[in-house]
Amino acid sequence: MAARWLAASAVLGRPVTDAEAYPHICGRLIPADHALSGRPVLLQRRDCAACAHGRHERRHPRPIPDTPPAPPERTRTMSDNPLLTAALGHAERGWHVFPLRPDDKRPAFPDHTADDCTGRDPRCRTGHVGWEARATTDPDRIRRAWTARPYGIGLACGPSRLMVVDLDTRKDGTAGPTGLDTLADLATAYGAVIDATYTVTTGRGGTHLYYRHPEGGPALRNTAGTLGPMVDTRAHGGYVVAAGSTVAGRPYTVDLDTDPAPLPAWLAELLAPAPLPPQRPVVVDLGTGRAGGYVRAAVAREVDRVTTAPDGERNRALYIAAVALGQLVAGGALGADDAQSVLEQAGFDAGLRTAEAYRTVRSGLAAGSKRPRTVAA
């Protein structure tokens, strides 16, 4: 048997082991020094072990099991890939989805923060791109992602124009109001009712109420406890685990499948961010002459990039702008304090929170400082 395997290896021109299926070597010439007879041998089909095995399988077919094996993950169709079906269904509503780690709440991509971004991720080559900017309604991108792995479904609230009210339940058996109790008490105090809207039951028995974000007024952000105990909200800058997903083996299911209702005016009033204090204009001395004009134009261009960025892209735009001005700072054409002040003010004007704008500017300036850019006098 070993000599036949050696002969097959010589004929095919590659090693052949008993760990693989029999190779087809019919019609191949075995040289004399590898044949048992000492003469060159032209193998016929009757002498080919692979052909013999094929004939045996045709004569003695294996019984078909009652339950066919699951298809490989990448060849699944929508009928046997419920996560793909659910993700496409959310996208059809205009909701932007992105992959979560399987059976987990955490985003699958990116696998790093803005501070740790090295640009090696293909989507971060021009600046860090977080989960919110990656969320999509593109069915082709959704199919590619959810046929690759059984990702959970994250739903980016800001790009989807949604405000989700998260009503939690008591998990430790202690007494006290649930999130639903808190919301009901608030509605009573305002003489309002809680209208029917798209509703999801979470894995731990809580409730997500989906509302349409108000068309006018300020962009609403995430809150934790602002409305009262056991009540959080998710809007711009936040996401929820969407129906169809599981977390720790617990499913998120649709409890009421209807279009999201408009966010009640009394809730919008309670959730509206406090107005910013009067802002003093940022004055930066950029000098005169050709170099000063170049830097002045560069600063204006980057400020405009931030303040005109669409929802879901403002933090990324601020990071890119900070990288660009950070290069000028490192090259000595712009002061670090001036760049930071201008960029932070642009972030505030665009609607970013103070802490968020500060972190993004600091990270972008640090990244830009690694690639100094000088300006000719």
Protein Blocks (a to p, Z undefined) as FASTA:
>chain_A
ZZmmmmmmmmnopacdfkbccddfehiacdfklpfnlpacdddfklpmklmmmmmmmmmc
cdddfbdcdddfklpcfklmmklmmmmmmmmnopacddddehiabdfbdcbdfklpgola
mklmnoccdfklmpccbfklmmmmmmmpccdddddfklnopacddddddfklpacddfkl
mmmmmmmmnopacddddddddfkopacddddddfbdcdddddehkloghiacddehiacd
dehiaeehiacddfbdcddddddfklmmmmpccdddddddddddebeajklmmmmmmmmm
mmmmmmmpcehilmmmmmmmmmmmmmmmmnopacfklmmmmmmmmmmmnopafklmmmmm
mmmmmmmmmmccdddZZ
